[in-house]
Amino acid sequence: MRLSLVQSRALVGLQSPAVTVEVHLANGLPSFTLVGLADVEVKEARERVRSALLNSGFEFPNNQRITVNLAPADLPKDSGRFDLPIALGILAASGQIDGSRLQRHEFAGELSLSGALRPVRGALVMGLALYKKANAPHLVLPPGSAEEAALVPGATVYRAQHLREVAQAFLPVGQTTEEASSTWQRLLEPHQALSTETVPALDLADVKGQAGAKRALEIAAAGGHSLLMVGPPGSGKSMLAHRFAGLLPDLSVEEALETASVASLAGRFQMAHWLKRPTRHPHHSASAVALVGGGSPPRPGEISLAHHGVLFLDELPEFPRSALEALREPLESGSVTISRAAHSAEFPARFQLIAAMNPCPCGYAGQVRVPGQQGPVCRCTPDQVHRYSNKISGPLLDRIDLHMEVPSQSTAQLIHAPAGENTATLKMRCERVRRTSFKRQGCTNQALLGSALDLHGKLDPEAAAYLTQVATHFGWSGRSTHRVLKIARTIADLAERQEILAVHIAEAVQYRRPLFGHR
């Protein structure tokens, strides 16, 4: 009896638990059995491995009974990531490579029938599982996946393009060929060599006018607040939203690793997006599962792919009601747990929500026309406007910090209005506020809770009296009142004031006015 052990890793949510691939060769009727709660994709590895070994110049033990066990047996395994460790286990058990030299390595990769290695999703998650781990093993991955895992500081990652290259690196002592030494390549922290753009591709100076909306974007970026823009078609809502990410501070390496690991798990990570905040803008036909995540095994949704970035929902009332209601808990907690009968997975979802909508079904409610002017006129009845706006529930609106009306611009404003402040100037102010808030309370103003909000959101008597009057008039909930306090804290920080004055409360109140149909 001959037995070999090869180490690999599975994917369960954002966790990458260790998996031991055990290969046993024994006499008996020729067979190839694969056990260990393997999905259909994993079981198909039998045919891929057989062809890859033969086409790579190795012998396949056709006359023996082959048993492959993926331990632990109760851990779900999916995808073709175990092709490479299974092939190496067969080579080690049959004596074609030195199995003792495999112990300090972990392997993952899908095999083509020719033996070439294909990338697998979740390589960065595998690297993070070994992050800051003493005597961490070396990762051996295909091209594309190896570059992802090498982004983890301190990770030892080897890249190989073919099964033959991997096997030749573990031949018995004295049999290593020059081909192995020339193709076996270790990647050295490529994140240090990557450069990021210092100037955003989209600049807020391109948006003419809309000073009020730009001010709301600045407050949202400085304090980490969510924003809803309401205005007629063509007023510039989408232009503003797509330029919002440029106002946010640069990602730290830790934040970039979290963001990239979610994208890697979904198979959507690109090296060009490293150290850049993601902006996700799903279509309004997206389901609740597409937004929040789901499936079996659970996969991250749009809110997790927007972690540490921006989630832009255009045409907000057109999204399914169930999808919008699913956003309520993640907006508060910053994470989402996908529970299934067999297992559950938790994904991070600390994003900034930027939403846009029309004031009515036709989009032109409240638009003013001068005598003799031709153009679209709103003919929606009050009942139609009410039904349209009520597609967004009150509890969800209550969780969105800033509500901003974006009016349409006249032709004269679009042609003759001077360019406003560019993104770089606004970003400097937003970064200053974030540094101030983190130094003062250790988090953004939007994340202030409980006693921390009482301590850092103190009002002078005039401001307190004004806030009490306004909250009573509008019948605000405790959440709405606290959100006004947080917005006022950000406005005061932008004005470089320690205390929150009545003028700061007055501006913050303007961003919580009732919307069309909710009045």
N, C-alpha and C positions, 0 to 999 in steps of 0.2 A: 504494500500500500504506500502511495506517495501523496503527501499533503503539502500545500503551500498556502501562505497567508499574504494578502495584498491589501493595503489600506486605501480607503477612499472616503467620500463624504456624500450624504444625501442632502436634500433640501426640504425643510418643513417650515413654511413661513419664511421668516428672516433668520432662522436658525439653520445651521449646517452640522448636524450630528455625525459623528464618526461611524463609518461602516467598514466592517472587515469582510473582504471577499475571500472565502475559503474554497479552495479547489482540491478535489480528491479524485485521484485516478486509481481504478481497481480493475482486476480481471473480471470478466463476465460478458454478458451480451452487450455489444456496442450501443451506447446511448449517451445523450447529453441532457442532463436534468438540471434545471435551475429553480431553486427554492428561496424563500425568504420574503414573502409578501411583495413580490415583484409585479409591477404593472405590465400591460401588454407590450409597451415599448421596450421594457427591460428583457422580457422573455424572447423578443425577436432578436436579441443580441446573439443567440446561438448561431444563427445563419450568418450574421455579419462577421462574427469572430472567426468562424470556420473559414470563410472565404478570405478574410484579411490575413490570417496566418499562412494559408497556402500561397497567396499571391505575394507575400513578403519573403518567401523563401524559407519558411519554417515548416516543420513537420507537425501535422495534426494527428493526435492519437485516435485514429478511426477504429482501432481494434480494441478499445478499452471503454470501460464504463466511467463517464465523466459526471461528477456531481459538483455543482456550484451552489454554495450557500451564502446569502447576503445577510450577515448578522449585524444587529439584532433582528430577530425574525418578526417582531411586532411593529417595526418601523416601516412605513410605506416608502417604496422606492419607485421613481418614475424617470422617464427620459432615457436617452442612450448614453448617459455619462459613465455607466459602469462597463462599457465595451472594452476600454483600454485595460482596466484592472483585471477583468476576466481573462483577457488574452494573455496578459503577463502571468497570471496565476497558472494558466495551462502550460505556458513555457517553463515556469519554475518547477511545477510538479513533474513535468516530463524531463527535467534536467537540461533543457536547452539554454537556460540562463541561471545565474546564481541567486536563488531565492533569499539567501541571508543578506544580500546587499539591498534588498527592497525595503528593509524595515524602517529606514530613516526617511522614506518618501511616501507621499500620498498622490494618487493618480486619478484623473478624470478625463474623459474624452470619448467622443463617438467615433466609431471606425467606419470608413467606407469599405466597399468590397475589395478595393485595391490595397487597403492598409493605411491610407492617408487619414490623418486625424482631422476631425471637424469640431468647431467650437461648441461649447455647451453653455447654457444659461446659468447664472448664479456663481460664476467664478469668483467675483468679488466677495460674495457672501462666504465662500470657502476661505478666502484669504483673511477675512475679518474674524472667522472662527479661531484662527491661529494668532490673532493680533495680541501682542504683549504676553505671549505664552512662552514660558521657559522651555528651552530645547525644542522649539517648534520644528516639526518635520518639514521637508522640502516639498513643494508642490510641483508636479509635472503636468503641464496642460497644453492643449493645442494652440496654434496661433489664433489671436483674437481673444481667447479666454486668458491666456498667460499675461497679456498686457493689462487686462483688468485686475487680476490678482496682484500684479506687481505694484499697483497703486498703493497698496497697504504698506505703511512704513515698516521696515524691518523684515518684510516677507522675503523668503528665499524661493524664487520661482524659476523653473526651467521650462523652456519652450521647445517643443519638438513637432515636426511636421508629419512624421510617418511612424508607424509602429516599429519599423526596422531601426530607426534612430534610437527609440527608447530601449528596445531590447539589446542593442549593441552596447549601450552604456552600462548594462548589467550582465555582460558576459562573464564567465569565470575568469579569474585572474590570469593574465597572460594571453587572453584571446581577444582583448579589445582592439578594434580596428581603427585605422586613421579616419575612416568615414564617420565613426561615432564621435571622435574628438572634434571633428570639424563642424558637425551639425548640432551637437549638444550644446545649447546656448542658455546661459543664465541671464535673466533680465535684472537690471540694476535701477530700481526706483525711478521709473520714467516720469513720474509726476513732477520731479524737480526740473526736468527739461521742457515740460509743457509750458507754453506761454498763453496767457489770457488776454483778451482784448481790453485795452484801457478805455476805449471810447465805445459806448454802446452803438449797435448798428441802427437802432431807432432812437431818435432824439425828440424830446418834448418840445423843442423849439420849432419842430415841423407843424405843430398844432397851433393854428392862428386863433387868437382870442381865448375864450374859455378860462379866464383867470380863476373863477370860482372852482371849477372842476380841477384845475391844476393845484390849487390850494388844498383841496380835499385829498388829492393823491399824495401831496407832500406830507400831510398829517398822517395819512394811512401808512406811508412808508416809514415815517419817523417813529411812530408808536406801535406798529405791528397790527393796525386795525383793519377790519374788513370793510368793504365799500360797495354800495349799490348805486349805480348811475341810472337815472330815469330821464329820457328825452326822446324827441322825435327822430325818425330815421335820418341819417346823414349828419347828425349834430356833432359827431366826433367821438362817440363813446368807445368804439372799438379801437380807434387810433390811440386814445388815452390809455386804455387797458393794456394794449400790447407794448406800450412804452413804460409801464409801471415797474417792471422788474429791474430796469436800469437805475431806479432810485434806491434799491435795496443795497445794503453793505455787501462786500465780497464775502463769499463763503470761506469759512475756515476749513482746514484739512479734515477735521473731525466731522463737520457738517457735510462736506463734500463726500466723504466716505459713506455717510448714512444715506444721502440722496442717491449716490451712484449704486449702492447695494440694492436699493429697491428697483432701480431701473435694470440692473443686472439680473435680478430675480425674474423680472418680466421679460427678459431678453431684448431690452430696448436701449441698453447703454451704448453710448458712442464716445470715443475718446475726445472728440471735438467739444463735447459738452462738459468735460471735466472742469471743476471749479466754477461752473456757471450755474446760476439759479434757474431751475426749470420753470417754464410757463406752459401749463396744460390748458387747452381750450377744447373740450369735447363738444361734439355736436349735440343739439338739443334733443335728438332722438335717443340719446344714451340711456340705458336702463339703470336701475338702482345697483345692480351687480357690477356694471361697467364703472360706475362712479365710486362705489365703496369697496368693491372687491368681492370675490367669491369663487365658486368652482370647487372641484374636488380633485386634487388637493387645492386648498385656497390659494388664489393669486391676488396680488395687489391691484387696486383700482386706481382711478384717476386721482383721487384725493391723496393716495400714498405716493403716486408718481410725482405729485406736486409738493412733496415734503421739502420744507425749507425753501419753497418757491411760491409760485402764484397759480391759483386755479381760477381761470376766467370762464364764467358761464354767461354766454351771450344769449339773448332772447330767453331770459330766466323763466317767465311764465309758461313757455312752450315745453319745458322739461316735464317728464311725468311726475305727478304729485308724489308718488312713492320714492322716486329718486331724490327729490328735494328734501323730503322729510328725513331721509337717511343721513343728511348732512348735519342734522341738529346736534347729535352727540359728538361727532368728531370736531365740530367747531369749538366745543367747550373743552374736550379732553385732550385733543391733539393726537389721538390714536384711535384705531378701530380694531375690534376683535371679531374675526370671522369664525363662527362656531358651526361645526358639523357633527354628525352623530359619532364619528370615529375619533375626531381630533379637532382642535381649534388652532388658529394662528392669529397673532397680533401684529399689526403693521403700523408704523408711525404715520401720522397725517397732520403734521403741524404746518399748515399752509395758510396763505393769505387769500381770502376769497374776494375776487373782484367780479361783480355781476353787473349786467346791463339789461335794461328792459325798456319797452315803449310805455307811454302813459295810458294807452288804450289799444283796442284791437287794430285800429287803422294807424295809430301812431301819432296822430296830429292833435290830440286833445290839448286845449289851452293855447294853441298857436294863434298869435295875434296877426291880423291882416289889416293893412291900411286900405282906405277906399281906392277902388280902381285896380287893386292888385289881383292877379290871377294865380291860382295854385290850389293845392289840396286843402280841403276843409273837412274837419272832423264832424261826422254825422252819427257817431256812436251815441246810443241812448245811455242815460245814467245806469240803467240796469246792466247793459253790456260792459260798461267800464267797471262796474262793481264785480261782475263775474270774472272778468279778465284779471283784475288785480287780486282777487281772492284765490287765484290759483297758487299764490304764495301765501302760506299760512302766517298768522300772526306770530306764533312761536319762532318761526324761522326769521321773520323780519326783526323780531326782538333781539336775535343773536347777531345781526349785522350792525356794526357800529355806526357807520356813516351812511346817510341817505342823501344823495346829491342830485338835484335837478340840473340837467345839461341842456340848455336851450339851443335852438338852431341859430346859426350865425347868418347875418345878412351878407349879400354879395360885396358890399362896400367894406365890411369888416374882413372878409376873407382876402380881398385884394390889397387893401391899404393898411391893414393892421401890422404893426412892426412885430418882428420875431420876439417871443418872450424869452424867459430864462431857459438855458439849455439844461439837459439832464445832469451834466457834471456839476453845475452850480447847485442845483437842488439836492443832489446826492450828498454833497459835502455837508449841507445843513442837516440832512437826515442822519448821516453818520455821527455828527456831533451830538444830536439828541439821543441816539442809541447809546453812545459811550457814556453820556451823562446818566441815563436811566440805569444802565448796567452797573455803573459805579455806585449809584445811590441805593438801588434795591435789588440788583442781581438779575433783572429780567426786563423785558420791554414793558411799557406802560399798559399795553393791552392785557398782559398776563398778571397784573396786580390783583390780589384776592385778599379778602378778609382783613386782618389787622394791618397787613402791608398797605392796603388801599386807604385805611383810616389814617395811617401814619404819614404816608407820602401824598395823600390827596386832601390835605386840610384846606378848608376854605376860610376866607375872612368873613366877618358877619354879614356884609352886604352881599357877597357871593352866595353864602348859605341861604339867606332869605330869598334871593332871586331864584335859586334852584328849587327851593321848596315850593314857591309859588307856581313855577312852570310845571313841575312834576305833578302837582295837584290839579292844575288846569287840564293837562293832557291825560291824566289818569295813568301815568307810567307805572310799570312794574318795578320791583326792586332792581331787576337786571338792567332795565333801561336807565334808571337813575345812576347806577354804578358805571354804566358805559359812558354816560355824559361826563361823569367825574374823570374817567380815564382819558377821554378825548380832551377835556380841559387841561389835564396834567400835561399832555403832549403839546397843546397849544402854548401853555406857559413855558415849557422847555424850549420851544422854538423861539419864544420871545426872551429867553434867557432870564426867566424870573423864577425864584424859588417858591413863592407863594402863588396860589391860584386866586385870581381876582375876578370880579363880576364881569369884566369885559371878556375874559377867557370863557367863563360859563356861557355868556351870551352867544359867542361864536359857536361853542359846542352845541348849544340848543338848536341852532340853525341846521345842524346836520342830523337832527332826529325828528324833523317835522313829518307829520303823517303824509302818506303818499296818496295818489289818486285812487279812489275806490276804497281806501281804508280810513277815510275821514269820517 
